[in-house]
């Protein structure tokens, strides 16, 4: 296991444990009981973002077209609840949306790729292996820490709230290390892309911010922002390496990851300042 893979596991597990320690079961139930924002988030992620990614990829290289489609279709990133917590958003909604969307994506991805015209017959076994691997990752590093944290919250609420802040800090520190690592080790990838490719990547990232701004007046507006702007690129990278076996696609997705985080950080600072003013 590489250092980057280890940091990703620490990041995902610490974020989900922090969310669980801060939440009660009824908090998640409220997010499901009043489903309008949850269904909106799922609809944008499952239906709209793959279409936007596919449309932006038209006329570009095969690797860029597929990378943009995967960025749109692979669902909500595991850092969505962390960024939501940082700007004092609805972490119950972000957590519920991320987990539900993660499992739905495992079912919809083959259909999305097939409808976009990407041939998968020769990779059917690899695709099922990736889906199974992703399922175990969701269950082991997201659902289990979340449930464990909620159990601790139920038994020792005061201690749970203290440790929720500590694991949130750990998540933020790990995320910072990952972003620095990606910038240092993968910054050279920008040199391999054309100005047009970089501009289209940035356009897709910006689209994931602009869509939620239609609902910025809603209480859950900031939550919607991070449930569209953070993408599950770990799943996209798995598909690139194991299903499509394409180094060019792998590098393109890594480039998208760098663009996503570079644009994400200043936007988070802006929302965080607004949250404290409000």
C-alpha positions as CSV (number, residue, x, y, z in Angstrom):
1,X,0.0,0.0,0.0
2,X,1.4,3.4,-1.0
3,X,1.6,6.4,1.4
4,X,-1.1,8.1,-0.6
5,X,-3.5,5.1,-0.4
6,X,-2.9,5.0,3.4
7,X,-3.6,8.7,3.8
8,X,-6.8,8.3,1.8
9,X,-8.0,5.5,4.1
10,X,-7.1,7.6,7.2
11,X,-9.0,10.5,5.7
12,X,-12.1,8.6,4.8
13,X,-12.3,6.7,8.2
14,X,-11.5,9.8,10.3
15,X,-14.2,11.9,8.5
16,X,-16.9,9.2,8.8
17,X,-16.0,8.5,12.5
18,X,-16.1,12.2,13.2
19,X,-19.5,12.5,11.5
20,X,-20.8,9.5,13.5
21,X,-19.6,10.9,16.8
22,X,-21.3,14.2,16.1
23,X,-24.6,12.7,14.9
24,X,-27.6,10.9,16.4
25,X,-29.6,8.3,14.4
26,X,-32.5,10.8,14.4
27,X,-30.3,13.4,12.6
28,X,-29.8,11.0,9.7
29,X,-33.5,10.1,9.9
30,X,-34.4,13.8,9.5
31,X,-32.4,14.0,6.3
32,X,-34.3,11.0,4.9
33,X,-37.7,12.0,6.4
34,X,-37.6,15.4,4.6
35,X,-36.2,14.1,1.3
36,X,-36.4,17.2,-1.0
37,X,-32.7,18.3,-0.6
38,X,-31.5,14.7,-0.5
39,X,-33.4,13.7,-3.7
40,X,-32.1,16.9,-5.3
41,X,-28.5,16.0,-4.4
42,X,-28.9,12.5,-5.7
43,X,-30.7,13.6,-8.9
44,X,-27.9,16.1,-9.7
45,X,-25.2,13.5,-9.0
46,X,-26.8,10.5,-10.7
47,X,-28.5,12.2,-13.7
48,X,-27.2,15.7,-14.4
49,X,-23.4,15.7,-13.7
50,X,-22.7,12.6,-15.9
51,X,-24.6,14.3,-18.8
52,X,-22.6,17.6,-18.2
53,X,-19.3,15.6,-18.1
54,X,-20.2,13.7,-21.3
55,X,-21.2,16.9,-23.2
56,X,-18.0,18.7,-22.2
57,X,-16.0,15.8,-23.4
58,X,-17.3,15.8,-26.9
59,X,-14.7,16.7,-29.5
60,X,-11.8,16.0,-27.1
61,X,-9.5,13.0,-26.8
62,X,-11.0,9.7,-25.8
63,X,-9.1,9.9,-22.4
64,X,-10.4,13.3,-21.7
65,X,-14.0,12.4,-22.7
66,X,-14.0,9.4,-20.4
67,X,-12.3,11.2,-17.5
68,X,-14.9,13.9,-17.6
69,X,-17.7,11.4,-17.7
70,X,-16.2,9.4,-14.8
71,X,-15.7,12.6,-12.8
72,X,-19.4,13.3,-13.2
73,X,-20.7,9.8,-12.8
74,X,-18.6,8.4,-9.9
75,X,-20.6,10.2,-7.3
76,X,-20.0,12.3,-4.2
77,X,-16.5,12.4,-2.8
78,X,-15.7,11.2,0.7
79,X,-14.6,14.6,1.8
80,X,-18.1,16.2,1.2
81,X,-19.1,15.8,4.9
82,X,-15.8,17.2,6.1
83,X,-16.0,20.3,3.9
84,X,-19.6,20.7,4.9
85,X,-18.7,20.6,8.6
86,X,-16.0,23.1,8.0
87,X,-18.5,25.7,6.8
88,X,-21.1,24.7,9.4
89,X,-23.5,23.0,6.9
90,X,-25.9,20.1,7.3
91,X,-23.5,17.2,8.0
92,X,-26.3,14.7,8.4
93,X,-27.6,15.5,4.9
94,X,-24.1,15.4,3.4
95,X,-23.3,12.1,5.1
96,X,-26.6,10.5,4.1
97,X,-26.2,11.7,0.5
98,X,-22.6,10.5,0.2
99,X,-23.3,7.0,1.5
100,X,-26.5,6.5,-0.4
101,X,-25.0,7.9,-3.6
102,X,-22.0,5.7,-3.2
103,X,-24.0,2.5,-3.3
104,X,-26.2,3.8,-6.1
105,X,-23.2,4.6,-8.3
106,X,-22.1,1.0,-8.2
107,X,-25.4,0.0,-9.9
108,X,-25.6,2.9,-12.3
109,X,-22.0,3.2,-13.6
110,X,-22.1,0.3,-16.0
111,X,-25.3,1.7,-17.6
112,X,-23.9,5.2,-17.7
113,X,-20.7,4.0,-19.4
114,X,-22.7,1.8,-21.9
115,X,-25.1,4.6,-22.8
116,X,-22.2,7.0,-23.4
117,X,-20.8,4.5,-25.9
118,X,-17.9,2.9,-24.0
119,X,-17.5,-0.8,-24.6
120,X,-17.4,-2.9,-21.5
121,X,-18.0,-6.5,-22.6
122,X,-14.3,-7.4,-22.6
123,X,-13.9,-5.9,-19.1
124,X,-17.0,-7.3,-17.4
125,X,-15.0,-9.4,-14.9
126,X,-12.7,-6.4,-14.1
127,X,-15.7,-4.1,-13.7
128,X,-17.4,-6.5,-11.2
129,X,-14.2,-6.8,-9.3
130,X,-13.9,-3.0,-9.0
131,X,-17.6,-2.8,-7.9
132,X,-17.0,-5.4,-5.2
133,X,-13.8,-3.6,-4.1
134,X,-15.7,-0.3,-4.0
135,X,-18.5,-2.0,-2.0
136,X,-16.1,-3.3,0.6
137,X,-14.5,0.1,0.8
138,X,-17.8,1.8,1.4
139,X,-18.8,-0.7,4.0
140,X,-15.5,-0.9,5.9
141,X,-14.2,2.6,5.8
142,X,-17.4,4.7,5.6
143,X,-20.4,2.8,7.0
144,X,-18.7,1.0,9.8
145,X,-16.9,4.1,11.3
146,X,-20.1,6.0,10.9
147,X,-22.1,3.4,12.8
148,X,-19.4,3.0,15.4
149,X,-19.3,6.8,16.0
150,X,-23.1,7.0,16.4
151,X,-23.0,4.1,18.9
152,X,-20.4,6.0,21.0
153,X,-22.5,9.1,20.7
154,X,-25.5,7.2,22.0
155,X,-23.6,5.8,25.0
156,X,-21.3,8.7,25.9
157,X,-22.5,11.8,24.2
158,X,-20.3,14.4,25.9
159,X,-17.1,12.4,25.1
160,X,-18.3,11.7,21.6
161,X,-18.7,15.4,20.8
162,X,-15.1,16.1,22.1
163,X,-13.7,13.3,20.0
164,X,-15.7,14.3,16.9
165,X,-13.8,17.6,16.9
166,X,-10.5,15.7,17.2
167,X,-11.2,13.3,14.3
168,X,-12.4,16.3,12.3
169,X,-9.0,17.9,12.9
170,X,-7.3,14.7,11.9
171,X,-9.4,14.6,8.7
172,X,-8.5,18.2,7.8
173,X,-4.8,17.6,8.5
174,X,-4.8,14.4,6.4
175,X,-6.6,16.2,3.6
176,X,-4.0,19.0,3.7
177,X,-1.2,16.5,3.4
178,X,-3.0,14.8,0.4
179,X,-3.5,18.1,-1.4
180,X,0.1,19.1,-0.9
181,X,1.3,15.7,-2.0
182,X,-0.9,15.8,-5.1
183,X,0.3,19.3,-6.0
184,X,4.0,18.4,-5.5
185,X,4.0,14.9,-7.1
186,X,1.4,15.5,-9.8
187,X,1.7,19.2,-10.6
188,X,3.8,18.3,-13.7
189,X,0.8,16.5,-15.2
190,X,-0.6,20.0,-16.2
191,X,2.3,20.2,-18.6
192,X,1.0,17.2,-20.5
193,X,-2.4,18.7,-21.1
194,X,-3.4,21.3,-23.6
195,X,-4.9,24.6,-22.5
196,X,-8.2,23.5,-23.9
197,X,-8.2,20.3,-21.8
198,X,-7.4,22.3,-18.6
199,X,-10.0,24.8,-19.4
200,X,-12.7,22.1,-19.9
201,X,-11.7,20.4,-16.7
202,X,-12.0,23.8,-14.9
203,X,-15.4,24.3,-16.5
204,X,-16.7,21.0,-15.2
205,X,-15.4,21.8,-11.7
206,X,-17.0,25.3,-11.8
207,X,-20.3,23.8,-13.0
208,X,-20.4,21.7,-9.9
209,X,-20.3,24.9,-7.9
210,X,-22.6,27.0,-10.0
211,X,-25.5,24.5,-10.0
212,X,-26.0,24.6,-6.2
213,X,-25.9,28.4,-6.3
214,X,-29.4,28.3,-7.6
215,X,-30.3,27.1,-4.1
216,X,-27.9,29.2,-2.1
217,X,-30.7,30.8,-0.1
218,X,-31.7,27.4,1.3
219,X,-30.3,26.4,4.6
220,X,-28.8,23.3,3.0
221,X,-27.2,25.3,0.1
222,X,-23.6,24.9,1.3
223,X,-24.2,21.1,1.8
224,X,-25.4,20.9,-1.8
225,X,-22.2,22.7,-3.0
226,X,-19.9,20.1,-1.5
227,X,-22.0,17.2,-2.5
228,X,-21.6,18.2,-6.2
229,X,-18.1,19.7,-6.2
230,X,-16.3,16.8,-4.4
231,X,-16.1,13.8,-6.7
232,X,-15.4,10.2,-5.8
233,X,-12.1,10.1,-7.8
234,X,-10.9,7.0,-6.0
235,X,-13.5,5.0,-7.8
236,X,-12.6,6.7,-11.1
237,X,-9.0,5.9,-10.6
238,X,-9.9,2.2,-9.9
239,X,-11.9,2.1,-13.1
240,X,-9.0,3.7,-15.0
241,X,-6.4,1.2,-13.8
242,X,-8.4,-2.0,-13.6
243,X,-11.2,-1.8,-16.1
244,X,-9.8,0.4,-18.9
245,X,-6.1,-0.3,-18.0
246,X,-5.2,3.1,-19.4
247,X,-2.2,5.1,-18.1
248,X,-3.3,8.1,-20.1
249,X,-6.8,8.0,-18.5
250,X,-5.2,7.6,-15.0
251,X,-3.0,10.7,-15.5
252,X,-6.0,12.7,-16.8
253,X,-8.1,11.8,-13.7
254,X,-5.2,12.7,-11.5
255,X,-5.0,16.0,-13.3
256,X,-8.7,16.6,-12.7
257,X,-8.1,15.8,-9.0
258,X,-5.5,18.6,-8.8
259,X,-7.8,21.1,-10.6
260,X,-10.7,20.1,-8.3
261,X,-8.8,20.7,-5.1
262,X,-7.0,23.9,-6.3
263,X,-10.4,25.5,-7.1
264,X,-12.1,23.9,-4.0
265,X,-9.9,25.5,-1.3
266,X,-10.6,29.2,-2.0
267,X,-14.3,28.5,-2.4
268,X,-14.3,26.7,1.0
269,X,-12.6,29.7,2.6
270,X,-15.3,32.0,1.1
271,X,-18.2,29.9,2.3
272,X,-16.6,29.5,5.7
273,X,-16.3,33.3,6.2
274,X,-20.0,33.6,5.0
275,X,-21.1,30.9,7.5
276,X,-19.5,32.8,10.4
277,X,-21.0,36.1,9.3
278,X,-24.4,34.6,9.0
